[in-house]
């Protein structure tokens, strides 16, 4: 990253407002700008996720038209791809269905049509998940060694120790926010370890992740400048870490891996920022929301909680089932590069396709009784929470390890979690999970 320069000694990194608070304030101040969703199958509407009412509309689409077109949404025209089979087909043809930022990237949102081209070029954030081959291959190979089976073995003891510390500090019998005290604390700490990030500043990673991953912010023109200013602060901080580690021997942290990689050592500032966004959002939001979703699901299905409490050997399969049931990223986007037919629909080059993982993981033709958590489900591993094909989540093993260790350490302490207070879901069509979840813990 030769274009990065050493920053000044003192720099104030903001920690507020949160992305959710800023967007809520903007909506309240601009009621005329509230997105309008007139098509009943326009599932880009964040209300269906914050209110947890998305299930029936996806079930209707899977039954009647698993691939269908929505026109005139706040995000423009797009194709819904809702079935397990159709999504696997699209993911298996990366040359026909592009992930590249040059065609629109991996989320349903697009920059406003009247954005100045120079500003658009400055604010494009190339990242390897939003690249096609061969660029994608080289950059993915750079970070993949951090997530090998051998690395998982090396990291497990530390993950287990940190998980034990967090669980041992919980107030038994008193209500607290599970998202903040457990899910965020564990995943943010894991990110700090992966990056070699200063421990005392680790909550900055959560702050940046939320501002980077909130697709709805693209609809709020007044917040676009704020979002990019915050992302520049993130790049500024990581630029310091980069400069500190240049010229030093390789180490297992992701910054060192990028420095010593031919594919990533000369990144532009935009590409550097884009890959930071990818690694932070991918390593934070997905695992964080599954950790919260597991607790909510086990509370909702106490018979399944009983099975886990009575037989901890079910935990590895339960992790897969929870990933299926929760689906922490609701969608990924592709753009057609050629005219093609997809399950009876004529797709034109340039069309936007939105693959709804949240729907595929409830596909009745693949998962029997899909709306129920079943910790013994024999085909739970067929879930698409990590995607499929060349873009399957590079950190999947680490997410699985963190979730398994959490359930194992809860079982070792005989901790049972009850949802007893406020539950606030994420108001978003991309990240799917919980903003807050008040719980109490008891020993069984």
Kinemage of the C-alpha trace (Angstrom):
@kinemage 1
@onewidth
@group {chain A} dominant
@subgroup {mainchain}
@vectorlist {calphas} color= white
{ca unk a 1} P 0.000 0.000 0.000
{ca unk a 2} L 2.632 2.441 -1.141
{ca unk a 3} L 0.228 5.389 -1.304
{ca unk a 4} L -0.416 5.373 2.446
{ca unk a 5} L 1.573 7.850 4.504
{ca unk a 6} L 2.388 7.901 8.181
{ca unk a 7} L -0.394 9.816 9.977
{ca unk a 8} L 0.103 12.536 12.509
{ca unk a 9} L 0.684 11.601 16.140
{ca unk a 10} L -2.704 12.768 17.431
{ca unk a 11} L -6.003 11.962 15.753
{ca unk a 12} L -9.521 11.849 17.207
{ca unk a 13} L -11.524 8.799 16.098
{ca unk a 14} L -15.233 9.350 16.565
{ca unk a 15} L -17.299 6.704 18.358
{ca unk a 16} L -20.764 8.172 17.837
{ca unk a 17} L -23.401 8.371 16.599
{ca unk a 18} L -23.990 4.757 15.715
{ca unk a 19} L -25.088 4.070 12.148
{ca unk a 20} L -28.499 2.916 13.389
{ca unk a 21} L -29.030 6.074 15.441
{ca unk a 22} L -27.918 8.329 12.595
{ca unk a 23} L -30.255 6.627 10.106
{ca unk a 24} L -33.200 6.748 12.543
{ca unk a 25} L -32.589 10.457 13.159
{ca unk a 26} L -32.373 11.102 9.423
{ca unk a 27} L -35.661 9.280 8.765
{ca unk a 28} L -37.376 11.235 11.533
{ca unk a 29} L -36.120 14.522 10.090
{ca unk a 30} L -36.972 13.567 6.501
{ca unk a 31} L -40.332 11.760 6.563
{ca unk a 32} L -40.840 12.597 2.890
{ca unk a 33} L -37.730 10.530 2.091
{ca unk a 34} L -38.926 7.322 3.749
{ca unk a 35} L -38.407 4.609 1.087
{ca unk a 36} L -41.599 3.496 -0.655
{ca unk a 37} L -42.032 -0.188 -1.484
{ca unk a 38} L -45.151 -0.743 -3.570
{ca unk a 39} L -44.401 -4.206 -4.965
{ca unk a 40} L -45.573 -6.911 -2.516
{ca unk a 41} L -42.505 -8.975 -3.446
{ca unk a 42} L -40.064 -6.118 -2.882
{ca unk a 43} L -38.191 -7.684 0.032
{ca unk a 44} L -35.600 -4.922 0.047
{ca unk a 45} L -37.910 -3.248 2.581
{ca unk a 46} L -36.038 -3.227 5.895
{ca unk a 47} L -39.298 -3.188 7.869
{ca unk a 48} L -39.933 -6.860 7.116
{ca unk a 49} L -36.644 -7.748 8.836
{ca unk a 50} L -36.886 -5.453 11.851
{ca unk a 51} L -40.449 -6.766 12.397
{ca unk a 52} L -39.486 -10.376 11.564
{ca unk a 53} L -42.309 -10.750 9.009
{ca unk a 54} L -40.215 -11.801 6.027
{ca unk a 55} L -41.003 -15.542 6.120
{ca unk a 56} L -44.419 -15.690 4.408
{ca unk a 57} L -43.493 -13.449 1.449
{ca unk a 58} L -40.406 -15.537 0.641
{ca unk a 59} L -42.440 -18.746 0.995
{ca unk a 60} L -44.962 -17.346 -1.500
{ca unk a 61} L -42.198 -16.498 -3.979
{ca unk a 62} L -40.570 -19.926 -3.670
{ca unk a 63} L -43.931 -21.556 -4.382
{ca unk a 64} L -45.073 -19.300 -7.226
{ca unk a 65} L -41.978 -17.785 -8.869
{ca unk a 66} L -38.608 -18.525 -7.269
{ca unk a 67} L -36.980 -16.137 -9.758
{ca unk a 68} L -39.020 -12.946 -10.245
{ca unk a 69} L -38.442 -9.303 -11.129
{ca unk a 70} L -39.180 -6.280 -8.943
{ca unk a 71} L -39.416 -2.902 -10.690
{ca unk a 72} L -39.382 0.561 -9.228
{ca unk a 73} L -37.971 -0.263 -5.806
{ca unk a 74} L -35.919 2.346 -3.889
{ca unk a 75} L -32.905 0.284 -5.015
{ca unk a 76} L -34.000 0.194 -8.640
{ca unk a 77} L -35.064 -2.853 -10.633
{ca unk a 78} L -33.768 -6.234 -9.531
{ca unk a 79} L -34.428 -9.958 -9.755
{ca unk a 80} L -35.321 -11.910 -6.618
{ca unk a 81} L -33.555 -15.294 -6.545
{ca unk a 82} L -35.170 -17.147 -3.670
{ca unk a 83} L -34.774 -20.926 -3.956
{ca unk a 84} L -31.826 -23.012 -2.819
{ca unk a 85} L -31.378 -24.547 -6.270
{ca unk a 86} L -31.505 -21.238 -8.154
{ca unk a 87} L -28.998 -19.565 -5.841
{ca unk a 88} L -26.541 -22.449 -6.144
{ca unk a 89} L -26.899 -22.214 -9.931
{ca unk a 90} L -26.097 -18.494 -9.963
{ca unk a 91} L -23.176 -18.901 -7.554
{ca unk a 92} L -21.765 -21.720 -9.688
{ca unk a 93} L -21.472 -19.457 -12.761
{ca unk a 94} L -19.290 -16.536 -11.630
{ca unk a 95} L -18.370 -15.649 -15.221
{ca unk a 96} L -22.043 -15.143 -16.100
{ca unk a 97} L -23.070 -13.512 -12.821
{ca unk a 98} L -20.448 -11.038 -11.675
{ca unk a 99} L -19.570 -9.951 -8.141
{ca unk a 100} L -17.313 -7.143 -9.333
{ca unk a 101} L -17.603 -3.657 -7.859
{ca unk a 102} L -17.254 -2.445 -11.456
{ca unk a 103} L -20.754 -3.810 -12.177
{ca unk a 104} L -22.337 -2.953 -8.827
{ca unk a 105} L -20.724 -5.213 -6.245
{ca unk a 106} L -22.333 -7.570 -3.751
{ca unk a 107} L -25.210 -5.646 -2.160
{ca unk a 108} L -28.551 -4.480 -3.481
{ca unk a 109} L -27.660 -0.813 -3.065
{ca unk a 110} L -26.238 1.383 -5.816
{ca unk a 111} L -24.822 4.896 -5.631
{ca unk a 112} L -27.334 7.630 -6.545
{ca unk a 113} L -27.669 7.982 -10.318
{ca unk a 114} L -26.577 11.636 -10.313
{ca unk a 115} L -23.353 11.057 -8.336
{ca unk a 116} L -20.397 12.960 -9.781
{ca unk a 117} L -18.194 10.424 -11.648
{ca unk a 118} L -15.012 11.689 -9.983
{ca unk a 119} L -16.574 11.347 -6.532
{ca unk a 120} L -17.924 7.923 -7.440
{ca unk a 121} L -14.461 6.755 -8.495
{ca unk a 122} L -12.993 8.089 -5.260
{ca unk a 123} L -15.612 6.295 -3.159
{ca unk a 124} L -15.634 2.930 -4.894
{ca unk a 125} L -14.316 0.354 -2.472
{ca unk a 126} L -12.807 -2.615 -4.312
{ca unk a 127} L -12.597 -5.712 -2.112
{ca unk a 128} L -11.837 -9.265 -3.072
{ca unk a 129} L -15.384 -10.520 -2.458
{ca unk a 130} L -16.471 -7.843 -4.967
{ca unk a 131} L -13.983 -8.913 -7.633
{ca unk a 132} L -14.062 -11.520 -10.356
{ca unk a 133} L -11.295 -13.890 -11.328
{ca unk a 134} L -8.314 -13.574 -11.510
{ca unk a 135} L -8.080 -10.581 -9.122
{ca unk a 136} L -10.367 -12.295 -6.637
{ca unk a 137} L -8.207 -15.422 -6.587
{ca unk a 138} L -4.944 -13.693 -5.732
{ca unk a 139} L -6.348 -11.527 -2.957
{ca unk a 140} L -8.399 -14.314 -1.388
{ca unk a 141} L -5.300 -16.520 -1.309
{ca unk a 142} L -3.524 -13.788 0.649
{ca unk a 143} L -5.838 -13.978 3.671
{ca unk a 144} L -6.871 -17.640 3.384
{ca unk a 145} L -3.881 -18.902 5.456
{ca unk a 146} L -5.399 -17.151 8.494
{ca unk a 147} L -8.359 -19.555 8.333
{ca unk a 148} L -6.809 -22.967 7.638
{ca unk a 149} L -7.618 -26.013 9.806
{ca unk a 150} L -4.146 -25.738 11.351
{ca unk a 151} L -4.810 -22.109 12.324
{ca unk a 152} L -8.123 -23.105 13.887
{ca unk a 153} L -6.300 -25.644 16.058
{ca unk a 154} L -3.757 -22.986 17.023
{ca unk a 155} L -6.411 -20.424 17.947
{ca unk a 156} L -8.918 -22.653 19.719
{ca unk a 157} L -7.320 -22.489 23.167
{ca unk a 158} L -7.267 -18.684 23.113
{ca unk a 159} L -10.850 -18.493 21.822
{ca unk a 160} L -11.950 -20.876 24.563
{ca unk a 161} L -10.147 -18.880 27.252
{ca unk a 162} L -11.683 -15.593 26.121
{ca unk a 163} L -15.144 -17.148 25.846
{ca unk a 164} L -14.816 -18.534 29.368
{ca unk a 165} L -13.837 -15.115 30.719
{ca unk a 166} L -16.844 -13.437 29.107
{ca unk a 167} L -19.289 -16.094 30.340
{ca unk a 168} L -17.847 -16.134 33.856
{ca unk a 169} L -18.427 -12.379 34.122
{ca unk a 170} L -22.160 -12.601 33.346
{ca unk a 171} L -24.542 -11.616 36.170
{ca unk a 172} L -26.547 -14.730 37.008
{ca unk a 173} L -30.194 -13.853 37.569
{ca unk a 174} L -29.880 -10.183 36.529
{ca unk a 175} L -31.101 -8.858 33.186
{ca unk a 176} L -28.470 -7.670 30.680
{ca unk a 177} L -28.004 -7.126 26.951
{ca unk a 178} L -26.612 -10.338 25.438
{ca unk a 179} L -25.691 -8.593 22.179
{ca unk a 180} L -23.423 -6.095 23.907
{ca unk a 181} L -21.940 -8.192 26.706
{ca unk a 182} L -21.435 -11.458 24.821
{ca unk a 183} L -21.871 -11.307 21.039
{ca unk a 184} L -20.096 -8.003 20.416
{ca unk a 185} L -17.448 -8.601 23.041
{ca unk a 186} L -16.479 -12.023 21.663
{ca unk a 187} L -16.487 -11.140 17.973
{ca unk a 188} L -14.796 -7.770 18.381
{ca unk a 189} L -12.105 -9.404 20.475
{ca unk a 190} L -11.607 -12.043 17.790
{ca unk a 191} L -11.191 -9.353 15.139
{ca unk a 192} L -8.647 -7.562 17.305
{ca unk a 193} L -6.621 -10.778 17.502
{ca unk a 194} L -6.833 -11.384 13.740
{ca unk a 195} L -5.628 -7.884 12.919
{ca unk a 196} L -3.220 -7.497 15.815
{ca unk a 197} L -5.409 -4.507 16.706
{ca unk a 198} L -4.824 -2.588 19.964
{ca unk a 199} L -7.078 -4.229 22.555
{ca unk a 200} L -8.123 -1.000 24.266
{ca unk a 201} L -9.571 0.337 20.987
{ca unk a 202} L -11.319 -2.863 19.858
{ca unk a 203} L -14.846 -1.395 20.093
{ca unk a 204} L -13.916 0.904 17.221
{ca unk a 205} L -14.122 -2.205 15.042
{ca unk a 206} L -17.796 -2.628 15.906
{ca unk a 207} L -18.499 1.056 15.257
{ca unk a 208} L -16.801 0.911 11.847
{ca unk a 209} L -18.462 -2.386 10.964
{ca unk a 210} L -21.943 -0.978 11.506
{ca unk a 211} L -21.254 2.142 9.419
{ca unk a 212} L -19.679 0.056 6.651
{ca unk a 213} L -22.291 -2.703 6.478
{ca unk a 214} L -25.550 -0.742 6.669
{ca unk a 215} L -26.880 -0.798 3.082
{ca unk a 216} L -29.795 1.479 4.029
{ca unk a 217} L -27.377 4.373 4.437
{ca unk a 218} L -27.128 4.547 0.638
{ca unk a 219} L -30.714 5.862 0.639
{ca unk a 220} L -29.847 8.732 2.997
{ca unk a 221} L -27.967 11.233 0.853
{ca unk a 222} L -27.183 13.427 3.867
{ca unk a 223} L -25.320 10.565 5.573
{ca unk a 224} L -23.125 9.542 2.645
{ca unk a 225} L -20.419 12.064 3.479
{ca unk a 226} L -20.514 11.069 7.148
{ca unk a 227} L -20.181 7.404 6.263
{ca unk a 228} L -17.125 7.961 4.098
{ca unk a 229} L -15.536 10.266 6.650
{ca unk a 230} L -15.863 7.495 9.234
{ca unk a 231} L -14.430 4.927 6.814
{ca unk a 232} L -11.492 7.247 6.199
{ca unk a 233} L -10.907 7.335 9.953
{ca unk a 234} L -10.866 3.534 9.889
{ca unk a 235} L -8.317 3.563 7.059
{ca unk a 236} L -6.282 6.179 8.939
{ca unk a 237} L -6.048 3.922 12.011
{ca unk a 238} L -5.122 0.861 9.971
{ca unk a 239} L -2.646 2.967 8.009
{ca unk a 240} L -0.791 3.532 11.273
{ca unk a 241} L -0.698 -0.218 11.907
{ca unk a 242} L 0.512 -0.795 8.328
{ca unk a 243} L 3.364 1.682 8.693
{ca unk a 244} L 4.383 0.203 12.046
{ca unk a 245} L 4.639 -3.302 10.548
{ca unk a 246} L 6.310 -2.490 7.236
{ca unk a 247} L 9.815 -3.927 7.060
{ca unk a 248} L 9.171 -6.364 9.900
{ca unk a 249} L 9.211 -10.145 9.622
{ca unk a 250} L 5.935 -11.805 8.573
{ca unk a 251} L 3.500 -12.575 11.390
{ca unk a 252} L 0.084 -14.339 11.498
{ca unk a 253} L -2.003 -11.135 11.634
{ca unk a 254} L -3.956 -10.036 8.557
{ca unk a 255} L -2.142 -6.715 8.197
{ca unk a 256} L 1.221 -8.499 7.975
{ca unk a 257} L -0.222 -10.985 5.481
{ca unk a 258} L -1.307 -8.132 3.219
{ca unk a 259} L 2.041 -6.337 3.540
{ca unk a 260} L 3.925 -9.474 2.464
{ca unk a 261} L 1.524 -10.402 -0.365
{ca unk a 262} L 2.318 -9.595 -4.012
{ca unk a 263} L -1.453 -9.391 -4.619
{ca unk a 264} L -2.185 -6.888 -1.831
{ca unk a 265} L 0.998 -5.053 -0.862
{ca unk a 266} L 0.470 -2.261 -3.433
{ca unk a 267} L -3.234 -1.578 -2.899
{ca unk a 268} L -4.697 1.836 -3.619
{ca unk a 269} L -6.244 3.653 -0.645
{ca unk a 270} L -9.718 2.698 -1.920
{ca unk a 271} L -8.791 -0.964 -2.258
{ca unk a 272} L -7.177 -0.957 1.180
{ca unk a 273} L -10.332 0.536 2.667
{ca unk a 274} L -12.550 -1.892 0.753
{ca unk a 275} L -10.738 -4.974 1.994
{ca unk a 276} L -10.789 -3.643 5.551
{ca unk a 277} L -14.566 -3.236 5.240
{ca unk a 278} L -14.874 -6.795 3.959
{ca unk a 279} L -12.768 -8.347 6.717
{ca unk a 280} L -14.326 -6.294 9.495
{ca unk a 281} L -17.958 -6.746 8.442
{ca unk a 282} L -17.392 -10.395 7.507
{ca unk a 283} L -15.649 -11.154 10.778
{ca unk a 284} L -17.932 -9.102 12.999
{ca unk a 285} L -21.553 -8.889 11.896
{ca unk a 286} L -22.026 -12.468 10.762
{ca unk a 287} L -20.699 -14.249 13.851
{ca unk a 288} L -22.061 -11.595 16.194
{ca unk a 289} L -25.596 -11.977 14.879
{ca unk a 290} L -25.439 -15.763 14.900
{ca unk a 291} L -24.287 -15.724 18.539
{ca unk a 292} L -27.340 -13.649 19.367
{ca unk a 293} L -29.600 -15.654 17.064
{ca unk a 294} L -28.609 -18.936 18.717
{ca unk a 295} L -29.791 -17.681 22.088
{ca unk a 296} L -33.058 -16.360 20.671
{ca unk a 297} L -33.719 -19.580 18.731
{ca unk a 298} L -33.037 -21.859 21.707
{ca unk a 299} L -35.360 -19.712 23.818
{ca unk a 300} L -38.019 -19.952 21.105
{ca unk a 301} L -37.643 -23.739 20.820
{ca unk a 302} L -37.065 -24.951 24.391
{ca unk a 303} L -37.397 -28.602 23.333
{ca unk a 304} L -34.278 -28.142 21.195
{ca unk a 305} L -32.503 -26.416 24.055
{ca unk a 306} L -33.322 -29.431 26.225
{ca unk a 307} L -31.780 -31.755 23.635
{ca unk a 308} L -28.537 -29.769 23.621
{ca unk a 309} L -28.403 -29.591 27.400
{ca unk a 310} L -28.859 -33.356 27.640
{ca unk a 311} L -26.446 -34.284 24.827
{ca unk a 312} L -23.525 -31.933 24.102
{ca unk a 313} L -22.350 -34.206 21.285
{ca unk a 314} L -25.090 -32.515 19.226
{ca unk a 315} L -23.329 -29.132 19.410
{ca unk a 316} L -21.350 -29.322 16.115
{ca unk a 317} L -24.507 -30.120 14.146
{ca unk a 318} L -26.472 -27.557 16.140
{ca unk a 319} L -23.998 -24.899 15.014
{ca unk a 320} L -24.821 -25.669 11.376
{ca unk a 321} L -28.535 -25.684 12.095
{ca unk a 322} L -28.309 -22.340 13.874
{ca unk a 323} L -26.421 -20.850 10.935
{ca unk a 324} L -29.220 -22.094 8.660
{ca unk a 325} L -31.971 -20.841 10.919
{ca unk a 326} L -30.445 -17.427 11.692
{ca unk a 327} L -28.782 -16.628 8.298
{ca unk a 328} L -26.772 -13.591 9.452
{ca unk a 329} L -26.433 -12.074 5.959
{ca unk a 330} L -29.806 -11.929 4.226
{ca unk a 331} L -28.573 -11.484 0.663
{ca unk a 332} L -25.766 -11.178 -1.837
{ca unk a 333} L -26.032 -9.452 -5.187
{ca unk a 334} L -24.732 -10.442 -8.625
{ca unk a 335} L -24.923 -8.655 -11.991
{ca unk a 336} L -25.502 -10.570 -15.221
{ca unk a 337} L -22.684 -10.180 -17.751
{ca unk a 338} L -24.527 -11.953 -20.591
{ca unk a 339} L -28.093 -12.465 -21.718
{ca unk a 340} L -29.232 -15.750 -20.245
{ca unk a 341} L -32.220 -17.774 -19.070
{ca unk a 342} L -32.606 -18.517 -15.384
{ca unk a 343} L -35.328 -20.970 -14.369
{ca unk a 344} L -37.657 -19.812 -17.116
{ca unk a 345} L -36.885 -16.099 -16.804
{ca unk a 346} L -35.015 -14.080 -19.417
{ca unk a 347} L -32.165 -12.234 -17.740
{ca unk a 348} L -30.470 -9.426 -19.689
{ca unk a 349} L -26.817 -8.463 -19.434
{ca unk a 350} L -26.568 -5.737 -16.810
{ca unk a 351} L -29.538 -6.964 -14.767
{ca unk a 352} L -29.167 -7.007 -10.985
{ca unk a 353} L -29.875 -10.330 -9.255
{ca unk a 354} L -30.320 -10.539 -5.481
{ca unk a 355} L -29.730 -13.971 -4.002
{ca unk a 356} L -31.748 -14.220 -0.799
{ca unk a 357} L -29.836 -16.650 1.396
{ca unk a 358} L -32.419 -16.042 4.093
{ca unk a 359} L -35.010 -17.616 1.775
{ca unk a 360} L -32.854 -20.488 0.489
{ca unk a 361} L -32.222 -21.593 4.067
{ca unk a 362} L -35.971 -21.971 4.564
{ca unk a 363} L -36.537 -23.810 1.253
{ca unk a 364} L -39.121 -26.540 1.901
{ca unk a 365} L -37.772 -28.684 -0.930
{ca unk a 366} L -34.427 -28.976 0.863
{ca unk a 367} L -35.190 -28.607 4.585
{ca unk a 368} L -38.166 -30.393 6.114
{ca unk a 369} L -40.140 -28.183 8.499
{ca unk a 370} L -37.725 -25.309 7.727
{ca unk a 371} L -39.210 -22.737 10.102
{ca unk a 372} L -38.342 -24.862 13.130
{ca unk a 373} L -34.916 -25.121 14.721
{ca unk a 374} L -33.998 -28.835 14.760
{ca unk a 375} L -30.557 -29.425 16.289
{ca unk a 376} L -30.472 -33.014 14.963
{ca unk a 377} L -31.381 -31.991 11.404
{ca unk a 378} L -29.470 -34.467 9.188
{ca unk a 379} L -28.770 -32.063 6.307
{ca unk a 380} L -28.165 -28.857 8.264
{ca unk a 381} L -24.799 -28.442 6.501
{ca unk a 382} L -26.594 -27.765 3.228
{ca unk a 383} L -27.335 -24.243 4.426
{ca unk a 384} L -26.147 -21.311 2.308
{ca unk a 385} L -25.374 -18.904 5.152
{ca unk a 386} L -21.747 -18.814 3.952
{ca unk a 387} L -22.641 -18.680 0.267
{ca unk a 388} L -21.485 -21.193 -2.331
{ca unk a 389} L -18.777 -21.493 -4.960
{ca unk a 390} L -15.665 -19.353 -5.309
{ca unk a 391} L -17.048 -16.632 -3.036
{ca unk a 392} L -17.975 -18.919 -0.134
{ca unk a 393} L -17.006 -17.170 3.106
{ca unk a 394} L -13.242 -17.454 3.621
{ca unk a 395} L -13.710 -17.244 7.397
{ca unk a 396} L -16.377 -19.939 7.671
{ca unk a 397} L -14.191 -22.270 9.757
{ca unk a 398} L -13.450 -19.521 12.261
{ca unk a 399} L -17.133 -18.633 12.610
{ca unk a 400} L -17.997 -22.291 13.179
{ca unk a 401} L -15.231 -22.611 15.768
{ca unk a 402} L -16.355 -19.538 17.708
{ca unk a 403} L -19.975 -20.717 17.758
{ca unk a 404} L -19.048 -24.262 18.780
{ca unk a 405} L -16.821 -23.047 21.607
{ca unk a 406} L -19.542 -20.696 22.853
{ca unk a 407} L -22.082 -23.531 23.089
{ca unk a 408} L -19.545 -25.895 24.654
{ca unk a 409} L -18.498 -23.379 27.301
{ca unk a 410} L -22.132 -22.558 28.075
{ca unk a 411} L -22.790 -26.275 28.534
{ca unk a 412} L -19.718 -26.691 30.739
{ca unk a 413} L -21.135 -23.979 33.044
{ca unk a 414} L -24.699 -25.271 32.695
{ca unk a 415} L -25.888 -21.855 31.564
{ca unk a 416} L -29.427 -21.467 30.285
{ca unk a 417} L -30.382 -18.145 28.699
{ca unk a 418} L -33.910 -16.737 28.724
{ca unk a 419} L -35.000 -13.782 26.598
{ca unk a 420} L -36.746 -11.644 29.206
{ca unk a 421} L -36.774 -8.061 27.974
{ca unk a 422} L -36.373 -5.807 24.975
{ca unk a 423} L -35.539 -7.439 21.632
{ca unk a 424} L -34.466 -5.052 18.884
{ca unk a 425} L -33.678 -6.476 15.466
{ca unk a 426} L -31.389 -4.872 12.921
{ca unk a 427} L -33.313 -2.594 10.556
{ca unk a 428} L -31.585 -3.756 7.378
{ca unk a 429} L -31.969 -5.932 4.302
{ca unk a 430} L -28.313 -7.087 4.265
{ca unk a 431} L -27.147 -7.764 7.799
{ca unk a 432} L -29.756 -9.898 9.555
{ca unk a 433} L -29.706 -10.067 13.317
{ca unk a 434} L -30.168 -8.287 16.606
{ca unk a 435} L -29.256 -4.805 17.779
{ca unk a 436} L -30.219 -5.553 21.379
{ca unk a 437} L -31.553 -8.558 23.295
{ca unk a 438} L -32.210 -8.378 27.029
{ca unk a 439} L -31.814 -11.736 28.752
{ca unk a 440} L -31.350 -13.382 32.108
{ca unk a 441} L -29.117 -16.374 32.731
{ca unk a 442} L -29.665 -19.251 35.150
{ca unk a 443} L -27.860 -22.510 35.883
{ca unk a 444} L -29.695 -25.746 35.169
